[in-house]
Amino acid sequence: MKLLASITSPYARKVRIAFAEKKIEYTLVEEDPFHEASSVGDHNPLGKVPVLVLDDGTSIFDSRVIVEYIDSISPVSRLIPAPARQRIIVKRWEALADGMVDAAVAARQEQLRPKRQQSALHLARQLRKMLAAVQAMARDLDDRAWCNGEGYTLADIATGVALDYLDFRHPEFAWRDAAPNLNRLLEKLSKRASFENTRPR
């Protein structure tokens, strides 16, 4: 199977980390979905990455769906717990992390527009979402070692990727001031080979 992805996409990075943790082999195909010659639209009608193309040609898209699929095909390093309550907790963390990334991407896109066309209100709204997400994550993590409290899961992957993306695209956003516990979590996650080998540069 092959993964169509942009190296700088945080959504694709979440999937790549999951692949590494699950020890599943795949072929990475770098794609820019905004390029005219991109084949992403052939596999995802929404024209977005990441897209996982299976050997039989079936395409799976949206990072949350892809991660759930690859977690289901191998028992190695289960990332999403089976018990319903624990599963919901992990998926809630993922939704919060992905939502923070959504806001960070929207803020980045607004900042790339010509200055005279930028909306200060739209940018401020996205920054408020980012801060609210960080505060909620810090509150939920509290003094636990892992997001789910039971051990390393998809919740930690999604959270680590989201925080790293803030550093990558919004280095001026001082999230650590409000969340030293998240900083400790990210420092721990950053030592994992799966995070180190997928860090955007």
N, C-alpha and C positions, 0 to 999 in steps of 0.2 A: 504494500500500500504506500501511497505517497501523500505528503502533506503540503498543500499549497499555502505559502505563508510569507509574510513580510517579516524580516528579521527584527525590525523595531516595533512590531505590533505586540502589545502586552497580552492581547487575547491569544495570539499564536504562541507567545512565550509560555503561557500557562499550559497549553497543550504539549509543547516540547518538553517542559519539565515533567509533566505527567508521563510522557513516553519514557523519559530517562529513568524515572523512579520505578516504572513498571518493567523496565528492561525489555521493551518491545522495539524491534527494529522497524525502521520505516525510511523512506526516501524523502528528504526535504527538497522541495522545489521552490526557490525564491520567486515570488510574484509581486508585482506592483499593480494592484487592482485598478489604479487610476491611469495606467498606461494603455494606449490604444491597442497594443498587440497582446495584452493580457488575456490568458485563457480562463481566468477565474469565472467569468460570466457563463462559460460553457458548463461549469460544474455547480455554480451557485447562482440562481436567478437574481439574487440580491446584490451580486457583484462584490461580495465582501470576503475577506480572509479572516481566520483560517478555514480551509476546506480539506477534509480528509477524503481521498479517493481510494476506494477499496479495489482489490485485484479484479473484481468482477465489473468494475466501472461504477458501482454505486457511490454516490457522493453524500457525505455527512457534513453538515455545516452548523455553525454556531459553536463557539468554544465549549460551552457547557454541555452540549449534546455530544461533542467529540470526546471530551474527557470521560463522560459517563460510559460511552461505548468502549473506549480502550480499557477502562477499569473493569468492565464486565468480561473481557476476553482473556484475562489472565488473573490467576489468584495471587500473583506475586505483589507484595506491598499494596494491599487494598487501601485505596484512597478515600472511598466513600463507604462509611459503615453500613452494615446491613440492618441493624435495629432501626425501626422507623424514627424514633425520637432523635437518635444520634445523627441519622441521615439528614433529617430536616435541619438540625443545627448546622451541619457542615454546608448544606446547600444555601442556608440563609447567609452564612459567612461569605460564600461565593457570590451570591447576589449583591451583597453590600460592597464587596471588593470590586466587582465588575461595574457596579453603579458609580463608584468613585472614579474608576478608569473612564467611564463614559463622560463624566463631568470634566475630567482632566483633558480628554481628547477634545471636547467641545471648546474648552478654554484655550487650548493650544491652537485650534483652527481659527478662533476669533482673533488671537494675537497675531496670526500670520496674515490677516487681512490688512489692506492699506489702512493706515492710521485713521484717515478721515471716514472710513467705512465701518470702523469698529464700534460695537455697541458696549458702552461702559456698563449698562444695566445687565446685559446678557453675560458679560464676563464676570461681573460681581456675583451673579446668581450661581454660576458654575463654581466659583471659588468658595461660596458659602456651602454648597453641596460637598465639596472636597473636605472642608473643615468639619462639617457635621459628620461625615463618614468616618474621619479619623477619630473624632471624639467618641463616636459610638463604638468603634473597634477597640479603642483604649479602655473604655468602660467595660465592655464585654470580656476582654482579655483579662483585665484585672491583674492578679499576680500569678496567673497560671503559666505553665511552660509552653503550652500549645493552645491554639484557638479553641479546639473542641474539648480540651481538658483531658482527653483520653489518650492522646498521642498524635503524632504527625499525620495530617490528612490533607485532603484537597483544600480545606479551609485555610491552612497555613500557606499552601502554594498560591492560592488566589490573593491572599492578603499580602504576602511577600512581593508578588509581581506588581500589585497595585502600588505599594509603597515605593518600590524601586522605580516605577514609572513616574511617580511624582518627582523623584530626584532627577530622573533623566530629562523630563520635559519642563519641569517647573522647579528648578533648583532654588528659586527665590522663596518658595513656599515652605516656611519653617515649621513643618508638621511635628518635628521632634520636640519642640517646646511644649506642646500639648500632650505628647504621648511618649514619654521615655520608655514605657514598657513595650510599645511597638518597636521602638528602636532596638531594644535588646532582642526582640524576636527576629527582626530583620538581620541583625548581626549574626545570629545563630544560623538562620536560613542561608545567608550568603556564603557560609563555609561549606555548604553541600555542593557536590560536583554538579548536580543538575542545575543549580542556580548560577554557579560560576560559569559553566559552559554555555549558557544561554543569555548571558547579560548583554544588552545592546551596547554597542561601542560607537 
